């Protein structure tokens, strides 16, 4: 089975690189540095899932998520907000604009991979496709880091 494609959107190059390294074994990783690039990449690359920061130049994550969800060609792509902003209001608003999940930085590799796997399985089930589950290595996690993996929206 072909590897799933994940678009990582963050204005911080180091964060994109970190997430890229976490995912590259199991997924094809695409990158964008802001919301504007994310919208274009979603249309042209049709990733299977998008991991998106909230606070970025040009177009923020809320606006980009909303535009992706409003576009007929991209509305089915799950968007997970990955941000340092952990306020309950922000989580609720992200879900209201169409995000499928919300992960607060810092996060663990295991926590992020679980959210990704769960959403990809759900997307495959809605299209009657049997997903390929990646093997997650716990050794990449920093056991001292706290992570907040919030709700994943049910369809």
Secondary structure, 3 states (H helix, E strand, C coil): CCCCEEEEECCCHHHHHHHHHHHCCCCEEEEECCHHHHHHHHHHHCCCEEEECCCCCCCCHHHHHHHHHHCCCCCCCEEEEEECCCCHHHHHHHHHCCCCEEEECCCCHHHHHHHHHHHHHHHHHHCCCCCCCCCCCHHHCCCCCCCEEEEECCC
